[in-house]
């Protein structure tokens, strides 16, 4: 689509890119824990791509090039969270919660249809369902 006389129209989010401290820990989280498919690597192994199944990648994670403060306190400008749809029922949400707890993560920020966990770099990851309620 692109720009027209009516203005720019974004069709969908392409992907989210994160700088991370440890690619092995990142792979364990996004691939092994969340179940995203690792679809490739680049920049001489400094970046890894993960897909939820539709796009080549929904998340790319690149080794940080500098030390930094990491995630900022909630409420300051910057990334708040990344949300992943994990099903269409509250049973699917409960199963996701059991899975992350069995793998040592502590859910927080629960709502009736979601909860959050933190990735190895402290980014907030929301897992949600749309049960039609």
C-alpha positions in Angstrom: 0.0 0.0 0.0 2.4 2.7 1.2 1.8 6.5 1.1 -1.0 8.1 -0.9 -2.9 11.4 -0.9 -4.8 10.0 2.1 -1.5 9.5 4.1 0.5 6.5 5.2 -1.3 3.3 6.1 0.6 0.7 8.1 -0.7 -2.8 7.3 0.8 -4.7 10.2 3.8 -4.8 12.6 6.7 -6.4 10.8 9.0 -7.4 13.7 10.5 -6.2 17.0 14.3 -6.0 17.3 16.0 -6.2 20.6 19.6 -5.8 21.7 20.5 -8.6 24.2 23.5 -9.5 26.4 23.6 -13.3 25.8 22.4 -15.1 22.7 22.4 -18.5 24.3 20.0 -17.3 27.1 17.9 -15.5 24.5 17.6 -18.7 22.4 16.5 -20.7 25.5 13.9 -18.1 26.3 12.4 -17.3 22.9 12.9 -20.7 21.2 12.8 -23.2 23.9 10.5 -21.6 26.4 8.1 -19.5 24.2 8.2 -22.0 21.3 9.1 -19.6 18.6 11.0 -21.1 15.6 14.5 -20.0 15.1 14.6 -19.0 11.4 18.2 -17.9 11.0 21.2 -15.9 12.1 23.2 -13.0 10.7 26.0 -10.6 11.2 28.5 -13.4 11.8 26.3 -14.9 14.5 25.6 -11.7 16.4 21.9 -11.7 15.5 19.2 -14.4 15.7 15.7 -14.4 14.2 12.6 -16.0 15.7 9.2 -16.6 14.1 5.7 -17.3 15.4 5.0 -19.0 12.1 3.7 -16.4 9.6 6.7 -14.1 8.9 10.4 -15.0 8.5 10.8 -13.4 11.9 8.7 -11.6 14.4 11.6 -11.0 16.8 15.2 -10.4 16.1 17.8 -10.4 18.9 21.2 -8.9 18.4 24.1 -8.9 20.8 24.4 -5.5 22.3 27.3 -3.4 21.1 27.7 -1.4 24.3 27.0 -1.7 28.0 23.8 0.1 29.0 21.3 0.4 31.8 18.9 -2.3 30.3 15.2 -1.9 30.7 14.1 1.3 32.4 11.5 1.6 35.2 7.9 1.2 34.0 6.4 4.4 32.9 9.4 6.1 31.4 9.7 6.5 27.6 10.8 3.3 25.9 9.7 -0.2 25.2 7.0 -1.3 27.6 6.4 -4.9 26.6 6.0 -7.3 23.7 2.8 -9.3 23.6 2.3 -12.8 22.2 -1.1 -14.5 21.6 -0.9 -18.0 23.2 -4.4 -19.3 22.4 -8.1 -18.7 22.4 -9.2 -20.0 25.8 -8.5 -19.5 29.5 -7.4 -23.1 29.6 -4.6 -22.2 27.1 -3.6 -19.3 29.3 -3.5 -21.5 32.4 -1.4 -24.1 30.5 1.0 -21.3 29.4 1.3 -20.1 33.0 2.1 -23.6 34.3 4.7 -24.0 31.5 6.6 -20.8 32.4 6.4 -21.5 36.1 7.8 -25.0 35.6 10.7 -23.3 33.8 11.5 -21.0 36.7 9.8 -17.8 35.6 7.5 -15.8 37.9 4.4 -14.5 36.2 3.3 -11.0 37.1 0.8 -8.3 36.0 -2.1 -10.8 35.7 -5.3 -9.8 34.0 -8.3 -12.1 33.4 -6.8 -12.9 29.9 -3.0 -12.3 30.3 0.1 -12.3 32.4 3.7 -11.2 31.9 7.2 -12.7 32.4 10.7 -11.2 31.8 13.1 -12.4 29.2 16.8 -12.8 30.1 17.5 -9.1 29.6 14.5 -8.0 31.6 12.2 -7.1 28.7 8.5 -7.6 29.7 6.8 -10.3 27.6 3.0 -10.4 27.8 1.3 -13.7 27.1 -2.4 -13.4 26.4 -5.5 -15.1 25.0 -8.5 -13.7 23.4 -11.3 -16.0 24.8 -14.0 -13.8 23.4 -15.1 -12.5 26.8 
